[in-house]
Structure formats: structure tokens, C-alpha cells
Amino acid sequence: MQSPSLRLLTLAIVLLGTPLSAIAQQLEEVVVSAQRRVTDLQSTPVAVTSLSSVQLERRAITEAMDIVRQVPNLVAFNNVTLGASNSYFMRGIGSTESLATFDPPVITYQDEVVNVRQNNNNTLLVEVERVEVLRGPQGTLFGRNTSGGAINITTKKPDDQLRGNVQVRVGEFSELMIKGMINVPITDRIFAKFSAYNLEDDGWQTSVITGEDYNSVDGFGARAALRFEIDDGVTWDISADIFDQDHQNLSSIVDTALSSTVHSADDGPVWVLGSGERNDVYLSNCKTGAGALQWVRNGCTANETFGINVYSNLEVDLDGPTLNIIGGYRELDHNFVSPLFASLRAGFDLPLANNGDHDMLQLEAKLSGVTMDGRLNYVTGVFFMEEENFSVFETSLANPAFGGVFLVLDLNFMENETENLAWYGQVDYQVNDQWTLTGGLRLTNEEKTIPFYENTARGFDLADIQAAGIATSMEVSKVSYRLVASYQASDDVMLFASATTGFKSGGWNGRAAAANLMTPFNEEEALSFELGARTEWFDNRLRINATLFNVTYDGLQLPALAFPPAVGQAPVFTTNNVGEEEVSGLEIDWSAGLTEGLSLYGSIGLQDAEYNSTSLAAQAGGIFPSTPVQRTPDMTWIFGLEYTNEIGGGGEFYINADIQSTDDYFANGSADPDQFNPGWESVSASVGYISANDRWRVQLDCKNCLDERWWTTTFLNARFIADPMRWGLSAQFNFG
């Protein structure tokens, strides 16, 4: 008998081979800003998945974590215990660290402003126009720390129409979300938009120790946006948002009848249905006191992110070229208590408490335009970014029965800063009607410093680190480039070949338990080659986009456990440049309009990853050239359908459903047997109705509709599993 995966792939092949007479619905044009200017997807030589606001809604994509269901060769999961923090692994590269001395290789942008920290990248997608996921290095136009790719979010801007909406959503685990928006034209040249939301649910885990519910979400956010049409050809968009969110994602136990130290990665007898909804945390679900260090002393665990973001984009038409002056400011306060080792230390928790203050300023001038009778497109600019972080992080032994914390193992105070200055430019030159050549360059200078560091529990500080011969500042100058040759074989077929580079910044092992362990690591470099095809068939009723890639990561940054902790000790992890990794693969995105109202969509990602070389330090940690590359499944795929039909005198009824599949992989660098993830499949679906004239709409949807159980990541053999089935019913009223 064929497996479900094979049956679905067979069905897709059959449907794509449907006779022309059965294909009746043209596909809509898709626009992207993957080249820092708006272009048609089919003419853009970048591997990109783009999701519109309608697709986000109908595919039940409400937060950034949901995007992973739609993107080939992307694996994502929450950083351990942190529900607001996503760790992305794309084309074999990613990061599991959220401390400010480590940078991720897949970066999120919103309205062209970078979100440098991984702490709060699980963004709630409210008033979003589209989301683009750019796969592979984006070092020329997007810069540092996009060696794996970039997630580009574009929000909806104010306009000249008086309108608004109110939506109420109820769902599983007592979910209640209320959100609203109003767009107001203040004058004929000034428009405003205000939106806000409040989200609550009770959580889907219960502690077998305290009896309390965990993994709840409690969040609030508001956004104000203004558009000034100052003059003909001069527009200024400015916005500010504020958010406050408490969202944990704790590890699950397998079976309380077994030893609490047995956390199986298998789907065998010890993986009991329903066990994922239990944990054995001793700390209470509360926030008593000011900040994480006080919470844990009062027997609490929580994860709170509070932030303020400001965006500004002044666009000036210079009678041909367009100048954009872009500014952004982010302020993030992150407080959390992570009960990481409750299941491994019988009778008490070994929590990590963290107070973090993260500030970032971005300034950029971008010039773009067309010249030489439309044959030359160009984008160039100057980029500046400054980041300041102050973190206090503590590891302790704790139990509410003993009055909270009873032994401090580590207490670190750290300040670190980054300044990044870059010039970039890219030109697309149309040689003739078929050939276009693209050249891009980025010159980057970056300086990182640690002005202050002290571990009061271990008794060492910045002077001791420097005395150990470790530099507390680093400066690097890098050149990133992109070369592309595109060939327009016909109106419906574009082929391209490209070579692209990028890099991820170096840093320090900030969780050092001794001065000599505060070791630095150098930048990680990526070199990618791609062959791509962007094709449309049957009068734009079938779209198939394919990208064949090979990417090499040199100076690969990889964290590993320095030594297993004894009872009463905290673990020590170090990140090093461990060698060279090479990943080759194929990605295919497709969509097809079949009969009127019925369309299919999907993607498939294939990849093969290996280490070309590993250092002696890596081999001492169990990472050899023959070791499987972590979190790099051989295949990921999605197959979906959408059906719409006009009913009720002009209203629209729709159904959307898809199934996603991820092959097996190892979850850590040394490929320990207990870190083997057997993979998973998951179904999402929605059904909805939009009234005539879009006065109101209603939607019933579910994620993980079949309530499958799989684990997403591990920490010292503790399993963190995906959310169980979630359903939601939303009703929205539109006015104006």
C-alpha cells in the first residue's frame, strides 16, 4: 500500500496533468520586494515564497511560526521555553541561541527595518499586506546575518478611504482574540490608520506537580500609522507600535509511569497519546515581583516581551530616481524564567532567569530608478545600524517548597554593542529582449564590543576575561556580491543562473562559566549558486517555479555541549567555527487554476547536506565529516487546495485545506541517537463566508487538525512538542 505522502504526490502529478479543457481559472499576478523594489515574482531571479493577506487569513497563518507550513526547506520551532522566539533553519543553517552575543542567520524585516534579535520574532501578523520568505543568502541588498535567508513583512498603509473593522475570535483552550482597525482620512493629503488587538488563552499543558495550566498566551498590541502626501511625488509613512506579550512553550513529559529522566524521541510505546499536554514543572505560572530574577525567587515561571517599534519611510520622486530615507527604532524588554531541567532533576527546578534590554537604531538612504530607456534598473544606498544590549541572566536551583531559589549557580551581567555601516548597490542591465545581467555589491564594516561583563556567582569580570587573552572587541570588513544572468525564453518562461554571498557576524560565548570560556568565534560565510526557472503555462493557469541550489557555509558556527552537567551544576555550551558545510537541493513552488473557483497549490523541497570538513574541536564534541547535519530533512512538502463559490446574492463561500510533511532529521550537531526526530505530517484547514459587499465575514479554521503529536526541538533530552490541534471561529464586521 502506498504511504499517504506518496498518494498525495501522485495525486498532484495527476492533477497537474489535467487536460487543458478542464483548466479554466487564471492565476493572479504576484508582486514581491525581494530586490528592495516591487517586481513581478515571475521576473525576479530570487528563490522566494510570497503570501498575500488573503492567503494568510484563509490558511490560518496568524503568527510568524505558521509561515513554516508554506515554505520548502524551512524548519522552525520556538527557542526552548520561549513562545515568542522562533529559531529558523533554512537550507541547513540556523541558530538555537537567543542571547545577544549570538546572531541568527535568518533575519526578519518589517517595512524595511531589521529585527536583529531572535527574542521576539514570532510576530503576530496583524494588518499585514504580504509576507515574503527569501531563501538563500541575501547579503547584498539585505546585509549581515541573512546567510540563510530573510523573512520580509510588509504592513498595510493608510489610504484616503474612511473604513474599519472589528473582529472577534474564539477557539480551543478558551482562546479569545479581539482586534480592530480604523482608517481615517484627516485631510486630502494626510491619512491615519489605528489598530489594536488583545489575545488570551488558558494554555494547553498541565503540570503534574502543581496542577496549573501552562503554555498560555496573553498579549496586547496597538499600532498607529500616518501617511503624509506632502507634495506630488513626496510621501512620508510613519508608524509606531507597542506590544506586551506573555507566551511560554515548556517541555512535555512522556509518561509519568516511567522514570522522569526518560524522554524518548521515538514514536514507540513510551510516546503516549495525550502525554504532550503534561509537564513536571515545579514553579508556578505567575509573575510575582519586578522582573525575572524576582519572579523565580517567588516560585514563578513566565516569558514576557514588551516592546516599542517606530518606522519611518520618506519617499521622494526626484523626477526619475526615487529616494527613500528609512529610519527605524526598536526597544525590547525581555524577561523570562525557563524551567529547563525540571524533568531531569527530581524534586526541584534548575531554571534560567533572564532580564534583557535591547535597543536598535537603523538609518538608511536608498536610491532606486530606471535609466537608459528602461534598460537599466538600479538600487543603491547607505545603511547604518546601532544596537545596544544589557542582559542579566542567572541559573539557580529552585523549588517553591524551599522559598524559591536556594542556590545560585551562575549570575551574569553583560553589556554588548554593535555598530554596522554599509554601502550597497545592484544594477539590472537588459542586454536585449532576452538577456538581463545583474551585478550587486555590498561593503560592510562592523564593530562589536563588550564594555561590561561580570559573573558574580563565579567571581570573574571583564578584566579577568581580558587577562585570559580574550579580546572584548572585534571589527570586520566584508564584501558581499551577487551575480545573475537571466534569460527570457518566452513571455511565460524565465531562466536564470546566480552566484551570491553573505555572512553572519561573529560573537562571544556569553554564557561563560569561567573567564577563559568567554571565547570569541569568527563570522560565518556563505557562497550560493542557483539555477532557476520561473514558468507559466496554459495562458497563466499553471505556475511552476523551480530553483536548484548549492550553498557552502565556511567557518560554520555551531554550538555544542562543552561537558555534561553533574547534579547541581549548570550545563556549559560553547559556539565555535567548526568547519565547512555544503547543502545542495531543489525547491519547487507551484499553483494551478483548475475549474472556475478551484485551485491547487504546493511546494516541495529536497536537500542533501554534509560537512566537507570539521575542526579538531568539533570532532572532540562528536561532530565529524560523516555526521548528519542538524535540522536538515531530506524532503519537505505541502499540498493544498482552495475552492470559492459565489452564493447568497453576491456573497462568497470558500474552503482551504492543505497538508504539510517534514522528513526525519537529527536535532543536534553531534547527531546523538536520542536526538533523532522521525518527522511529521500535519493538516490545516478553513471554511468561511464573505457577505455581499464585504460587510461581514465569518471563518472556522484549525491548525494541526488531526491532533498529531511530534516534537520540534530538545534540550538535554527534554522534548518540546508542537501545539496540539487548535480550532478557531472568527467573525468580522467591516464598515465604511
N, C-alpha and C positions, 0 to 999 in steps of 0.2 A: 504494500500500500504506500502511495506517495505521502510524504510529510506535508503538513499544512503549508509550510513555506514553499515547497516545490509546486503544490497545486495552485497557489496564488500566482507564482511566477509563470506557470503555464497558462493560466487564465489571462494574465497581462499580455502575453505574446499573442494569444488568440484574438483578444480584443483589438490589439494594435494592428492585426492583420485583417480587420473587418473590411468588407468590400466598400468601395467608395460610395456606393449608393446609400449606405447606412450612416455615413458621416455627414452631419448637416449643420453643425454649430461651429462658427468661427471662434477662435480664441482671442482674448483681449490683449492689447499691447502691454508689455511690462516695462516700466522705466526704473532705472537704478541710478545711484550716485556713487558707484564703486570707483569711479575715476575722479572724484571730487567735483564732478559736474553731472548734470542729468543727461543720461543717454538711454537709448533703447537697449534692452537686455540682449537682443539678438545681434547687435553690432558691437557688443562690449567683450573684449578678449580677457575676461576675468571669470574665474570659477565662483559663481555667486548664486545663492538661493534667496529669492525675494518673496516676501509675504505681505500682501496688502491688508488694509484694515478689515475688509470684508472676510478675507481668508483667516485672519487672526480670530475674528469673532466666531465664524462657523466651524473652525477646527478646535475650538475651546482652548485657545492659546491665550492665557490670561497673565502669565508671568514669563520672564526670560527662560526659566528652566524648561518650559513647554516647547521651546523652539527646537530642542534637540530631536523631537519626534519627526521633524520635517527635513533634516539636513543629513546628507550622506557623509560617512566617515567622521562623524562627530559623536563623542561620548561625553556626557555631562552628569555631574552629581553635586550635591551640596558638600562643601567643606565639612569635615566631621563636626557634628552638633550645630552647625551654623546654617539655618534655613534660608538666610538672606544672602548667602555667599555661594556662588557657583564656581566649580572647577571644570574648565573645558579642556578636553583633549581632542585635538583636531589633526588629522593626518599624522598621528603618532607622537604628538608633542603637547605638553600641558604642565600644570603646576598644581600641587595639592596644598601649598602654603599660603596663609593669609597674613603673616607677619610682614611689616613694612620694609624689611631689608630684602625681601624676595619680590620679584616682579613676575606676573603671568605672561605667557606668550600669545594669549588670545585676549584682545582688549575690546571693551565696549565703548562705543561713542554714542552720544546723544546730541543731535543738532550740531554736529561737527566739533563737539567738545569732548575731550577724552576723560574716561573714568579710570584713573590709574590704579585704584585699589580693587582687589578682589572681594573685599569685605562686604560690599553691598551691591553686587552686580546682578542679583536676582530681581531685576526691576519689575514692578507691576506695570503692565502695558495698558495705560490709561490715556486716551486721546492721542493714539499713535496712528500716523498715516501709513507707515510701512516699516518693516524690519528687513534688513539685508544681512546675510551671513557670507562674508568673503573668505574663501578657503585658500590657504597657502600664504606665503609671505607677502606682506603689503608694506614693505619698508620704505618705498619711495614716496608715496602720497600720504600714508598714514603714520609712518615713522617707527620709532623704537617699540619693542615689545609686541609687534604684530608678526613675529616669525611663524606663528601657527595660523593666524588669521585675525579677522576683525568682525565684530558684531556692530552694525550701524543702524541706529534707531532714529527715525525722523518723526517728529511730532506734528500734529495738525496746527496750522497757524490761524490767527484771527482773520476774518474777512468782513465784507460790508453787509452781511445779512443778519437780521435780528432773529435769533433762533436759540434753542436749547433743548435739553433732555434731562430726564430723571430716570434712573434705573434702580430696581430693587432685585436682589438675587438671594435666594435661599438654597441650602443644599445640605449634603451629608455632613455629619459631625456638627450639627447646629450652625452651619455657615450662614452668615448674614452679611451681605455687602450692599451698601447704599452709595451710589455715586451720581453726580450731576454735573452739567455743563451749561453755561450760558455764553453766547457770543453777541456782543453789543457793538454796533457802530456808534462811536461817540460823536464824530463829525464825519464829513465825507472823505476825510483823509486819515482819521485815527480810529482804529478798531481794537476792541478788547475781548479777551476770552478768559473766563474763570471756570475752574473745575475743581472738584474735591471728591474724596471717597472716604469711606470708613468700612473696614473689613474685620470681622471677628469669626472665629470658630473655636470649638471646645477642644480640638486635638483628637488624634486617633490612636494614641498609646496610653496604656495604664501601667503604672508601676506596681509590681507585685509586692513591693516593700511598703510604699506609702499609701497606695490605693488612689493616688491622684492621676489626673489626665495630663498628658504631655504632648508636645509637638503641635500645639495650638498656634494660631496666627491672630495677632491683634495689631492692626495697622490703621494709620490715618495719614492722608496726604492732601495737599492743596497746591494749586498752580494758578498763577496769574500771568497772562501773556498780552503784550501790546504790539500792534503794528502801526508804525507811522509812515504814511506815504508823504514824505517831506516835500518832494517835488517830482516832476516827471523824471523817472529813471533813478530816483533815490528812495530807498525803502529801509526802514530800521525795524528789525524784530528784536524785542527784548522780553525776557520771561524770567520768572523766579518760582521755585517750588520748595516746599518744605514737607518732610515726611518723618514719621515716628512709627517704628515697626518692631514688634517682638515676635520672633519666629525661630523656634528650635527644630532640630532634626536629630533626635537621640538614637543611640544604637538599640537594637532589639535583641531579646534573648531567643533562644531556640526552643528549649523545653525545660521547664522548671524541675522536672523529674530527673534531669541529667545534671551532672556537675556544672556549676556556673562558669567553669573555665572552658567548657566545651562549646565552641561557637563554630558550627560546621559551615563550610562553604558549599556543601553538596546539596542536592535536592532529594536526598535519600531519607531514611526513616527519622533522623533527628530533626529534619526540617518539617515541623508540624504546622498544618494549616491553622492560621489564626495566631501563631506564636509571634508573628511580627508586630502584633498590636500590644505586646507586653515588653517592659524593660525591668531592670532591677536597680533603679536609681534610688539612692538613699536621701538625696537632697530634695527639698520641696520645690514646687513650681511657684516661685514668688520673687519679688524684688523689694525686700525689706532693707532699707538703708540707702546711702548715696553711693552708687557705683558698684562695680563687680566685686571689689575687694571687701566691701561691707556686706554685699549680698551673701557671699559664701560664708562669712562669719556668722550670719544669721540663718544658716542652713538652707540657702536658696540657690536655685539654678535658673538662668534666663539668658536670652540673647537679644539685646536691644540695639537698634541702629537709629540714630537721629541725624538728620542732615538738612542742609540748605544748599540749593544749587541756583546759580544765576547764569543765564545765557544771553549773549548779545551778538547780533549779526547786522552790521550796517552795509548795505549793498548799494553801490553807486555805478550807474551806467556811464562810462567815460566816452560816450559816442563811439562805441565799438567794443573795446575791452570792458570787462566788469570787474570792479574792485570790491572785495569783501573784507571788512575789518571785523574779525571774530574775537570775542572775548568770553571767557568762562571762569567761574569760581565755584569750587566745591568745598564744603565744610562737612565733615563726617565725624560724629562721636559714636564710638562702638564700644559697648560694654557687654561682656558675656562671661558666664560661668559654664564651663564644659565639663560635665561629669564623665570623663573619658574612660575611666577604668573601674567603674562600679562592678561590672560583671567579672572582673579579673581579680579583685581584691575583696574577698568575702568579709562582710561586716562594715565596710566603710567605702567612701568615695575618694578618688585621687583626682580632684578637679583642677582644671586650668582656669584661672580668673584673669580677665584682661580689661584694662581701661585704655582706650585708644582715642587720640585726637588727630585727625588727618585733614590737612588743608592743601588745596591745589589751586594755582592760578595759571590760566592759559591766555596768551595773546598771540594773534596771528593776523597777517595781512596776506590775502590771496588774490592773485590777478589771473583772470581767465578770458579767453576770447578766441576769435576766428580771424584769420588773415589769409592773404594770397588767394583771393577769390574763393574762399571757403575750403581751400586745400590743406590748410594748416590750423589745427586746434592746439591750444596751449593752456597749461595751468602752471603757475609758479607762485612761490610765496616764501615768507619767513615765519618761523614758528618759535615761540618761547614758552616754556613751561617751568614752573617752580613749585616744588612740593615740600611741605614740612610735616613731619610726623612725630608725635610724642606718645610712647606706649609704656604702660606699666603692666607686667604680666607675672603671675605668681602660680606656682604649683605647690599643692599642700595635701595633707591628709585631713579628711573632714568627715564628720558624722554628726547630725543634729542631736543625737543622744549624748554626745560629749560637748555640746555647746558650739557646734560648728567646727571651725578649723582648730586642730590640736597640734599640728606640726607643719611648719613652713619649710619646704624643701628648696625652693628657688623663689627669689623675688627680684625681678629685673626692672630697672628704669632706663629707658633708652630714648634718645632723640636722634633722628636722622633726616637729612635734607638732600634734595636733588635739584639741580638746575640743568635744563636741556635747551640748547639753541640749535636751530637747524634752518638751512635753506633747501628748498626742493623745487624741482621743475620737471615737467613732462610735455613733450610735443608729439602730436599725431600728424604725420605728413602723408597726404594722399598722393602717391606717385602717379597713379592713373585710375581708371574706373574700377580696377580690380584690386590693386595692391595699396596697402597702407603700412607705413613703418612708424613704430613708436619707440621713443627713447626717453627714459626717465632717470633722474639723478637726485640723490639727497645727501647733503653734507651735514653731519651731526657732531656736535661737541657736547659732551655730558660730564658733569662733575657731581660726585656723591660724597657726602661727608657724614661722620657720626660725631657731632660736637659733644655728646654726653652719653655715658653708659655706666651703670653701676648695678652690681648684683649684691644686695645687702645680706642675703642669706649665705652666700658663698664667700663673701668678703673680698671681692675684687672690683676694680673700676677701670675707667678708660686708661689711666696711667699704667695700670698693670698690663692691659692689652697691648699698649704701645711698647712697654718694656719687654714683652714677649716677641717683639719684632714684627708685629702686625700693624700695617698702615691703616689708619682710620679715615683715609680719604682716597678716592680713586677718580681718575679722569681718563676719558676715552674719546677719541675722534674716529668716526666711522664714515665710510662711503657706501651707500646702498644704490643699486641701479636696477633698471628694468628695460629689457629689450624685447620688442614684439614685431613680428611680421604677420599681417592679416591679409587674407585673400578672399575677396567676394566672388565666389564661383558663380553665383546667380543671385537673383533677388531674394532667394529663400535659403541660401547656404553660404555661411561664412566660416572659413578655416583659419586657424592661427597657430603660431609657434612662439613660445616666450621663454625668456630666462630672467629670473627675478631673485633678488637677495633681500635679506633682512637680518635683524639681530635683536636679541633680548639682553637687557642690561645685566651686568654682574651685581654682586652684593656681598653680604656677610652672613655668617651663620649666627643670627641674632639671638637664638635661644641657648647660647653658650652656658655651660655649667662650670667652666673654668676659663681663665684669661686666654690660655693657649688654644682653646676650642673656638674662639671668635674668629675663625679663619675666613678669608675672603675667597670668592670664586669669580672667575672672569666671565665676560659676555659670551653668549651662545649665538653662533652664526648659522644662517640658513641659506642654501642655494637651491632653487627650484627650477625645473624645466617642465614645460607643459606643451602638449599638443591638444588642440581643442576644435570642436565643431559646433556651430550654432545653426540649427536647421529647422525649417518649417515645411510641411508637406500638405498636399491636398487643399490648396487655397487657404492656408493658415488654419487648418483644422487639426493638425497634429504637429506638436513641437517636441523635438528631441535635441537636447544639449548634452554633449559628452566632453569630458576632459580626462586625458591621460597624463599622469604626472609622475615625476621622480624628484624627491627632495632629500637633501643631505643636511643634517644638523651637526656642525663641528663645534667642539667644546661643550658638548651636551651637559646641561645642568640637571643633576639627578639627586634627590635626597635619599638617604639610606640610614637605617638604624645603626648608630655607632657601636652600641653594645646593648644587649637585652637588659632591662632593669631588674634588679633583685627586689624582693618585697621591701617596701618602704623607700624605694628610690624612684626618681623620675627618669623616663627614658631620655636618651640623648640622640638627636638626629643631626646629621651634617649633610650639607649640599656641596657637591664637588663637580668640577668639569671632568666627566668620567670617560669621554671618548667621542666616537663618531657614530651616528645613527643614520640609516638610509631607509626611506619609505618609498615604495612605488605603488601605483594604484590607478584605478579608473572610477570616474563618477559620471553617472548618467541621470539627468533630470528630464522628465517628460510629462506632457499633458496632452489630452486628446478630447476634442468635442465630438461626441457620437451623435445620437439623436438629439433633436431640439430639447434642451433642458437637462440632458445627461452628459456629464463629463467625467473623465478619469484623470488621475494624476499619480505621480510616484517618483521614486528615485532609487538608485542602487549605488552603493559604494563598495568597492573592492580595494584591499590594500595588503601589501606584504612588507613587513618591517623587519630589520635586522640591525645588529651592531656590527659595523665594519671593524671597530677596534674598541677596546676598553682599557682603562688605565690600571696600574697595579693596585691603586686604592680601591677602584671599583671591583676588581677581582677579589680583593680581601673582603668586600661586602657581599660577595656572591653574584656579581654581575660580570659575565663572560661574553665573548662574541657569540657564543651559541645560545645565550639566554634569551627567551622570548621578550620582546619589547612590551612594556606595560600598557594596558588600556588601549590596545590597538587590535580590535576584532578584524578578522579576515573579511567579513561582509556585514554591512548594514543595509536595510532596505525598507521602503514604505510603499504601500499600495492603497490608493483611496479613490472614492467616487463622490460626486456631488450631483444631486437631482433637484431641479427647481421647476415649479409649475405655477402658472397664474390661476388663482381660484378666488372666489368670493368677490367678484366685481372689481378686479384690479389688484387684489392682494397677491402676495407671493408666498408659496409654501416651499420649504427646502429641507433636504436631508443631506447630511455629510457624514461619512464614515471612513476610517482608514485603519490599517493595521501596520504596526512598526515591528521590526525584528533586528536584534543585535546578536551577533555571534559571540562565542566564548572568548575570554581573554584572561590574562593574569593582572591582578590589581596592584602589584608592587614590582619594583625594579628587579629584584632577585628571583622572581617567579617561584616563590615558595608554593608547594602543593596546596596548602590550605588557603592560598590567595587565588585559586583558580575559580573564575566566575563562569558558570555554564551558559551564560547568555539568557535572553528572554524574548518574548513577544508580547505585545500589548495592543489593545483596541481602544480607539477613541471615536465618539460619535455625537451628533447633534441633530435635532429636528426643530424647526422653527417656522414661524409665520410672521410676515410683514404686511400690515394693513395697507389698503389703498392710500396713496399719497404719503405713505410712511408716517402716519400719525402715531402708531404704536406698533410694537413688535414683542414677540414672546419666543423664548428658546429654552428647550430642555436638552442638556448635554451631559456627557460623562467622560471621565478620563480613567484609563485602566478599567474599562467597562466590565471585563470578565474577572476582576479582582484577583489578578495574578500576583504571585509572590516572587520577588527576586531582590537580591542585594546589589547595591550600587557601588559601595566602597567599604573598606575595612580599616581598622586601626588596632594594631596588636591583637588581631583575630576577632575583635568585636565587629559585628555585622550591622551596617546601616542599610536599611531596605527602602525601596521606593514606596511612595504613598499607596495605600490601598485604593480601591475603587472610590471615586468621588463623583457624585452627580450634583447638578445644579439646575435650578429653574429660575430664569430671569425674565422680568417684564420691564419694558422701557416705553415711556411716553415722550414723544417729541412735540415741540411747539415752535411756532414761528414760520 
